[in-house]
Amino acid sequence: MNWYLKVLNNYAKFKGRARRQEYWIFVLFNMIFAFVTIILDHLFGLIFDGLDWGYLCIIYVLIVLLPGLAVSVRRLHDIGKSGWFLLLALLPLIGSVWLLALLTTEGNIGDNRYGECPKETQTDYSEISRSYRDFLIFFAVIWICFNNLFWIVLPTFGLDFYSTSVFKILNYTTSLVWVVIPISLAFTIKSKPKQTAAFVLSGLYVLSQGSSILIRIIQDG
């Protein structure tokens, strides 16, 4: 939660760098809060006509829009890339996958042209690896719980919600996160043979999920 609040405090800071932990914890809490606002919009009857989200959701999105953009730019700076790489999201499918890969890449060790390393200078990198592993495992547990809660609460919106654009976006996002988790966890494995096996299995899973998402996009289109 401290990382989420840190991003909000640096809402207009586009200079400098943001480590993976800062960015992805913000993304996690941001998705949870956004989903909560959608639920509240439905409970209090605040949804817009013809849409499945309403006033609370749009207010929250406007609040986090600038800090979310800023931390994304700083995350790209951490791997030595310009913030303009965010425009990759405009490319159909491949652009989003490419951008996702950049946002999950480990930052440059030491200073780069965008500023000092956000990790402490005198750092035990083995400790960072353990901390990152713990964060990923924690993220995976939280996401599994959130995902199950999502499917439990979703039917209360009514059957029509399944055919809306909001549901489709949430469904695609859920699928993409399930792709990221095994790949990210594979990075934390120390044994090279086991790490290689984990990457192979993750790659097969990515191909399976990627083809499934592509088929759904074609069918929905």
PEZIQUI-V600195 format. One record per run of one state. SS is the DSSP state (alpha for helix, beta for strand, coil for the rest). FROM is the first residue (numbers start at 0). TO is the last residue. Records with the same first field share a line. If there is no record, write none. Layout:
SS: FROM-TO, FROM-TO
//
This chain:
coil: 0-0, 9-18, 43-45, 47-52, 78-81, 90-92, 103-110, 112-113, 115-123, 157-157, 163-163, 187-190, 220-220
alpha: 1-8, 19-42, 54-77, 82-89, 93-102, 124-156, 158-162, 164-186, 191-219
beta: 46-46, 53-53, 111-111, 114-114
//
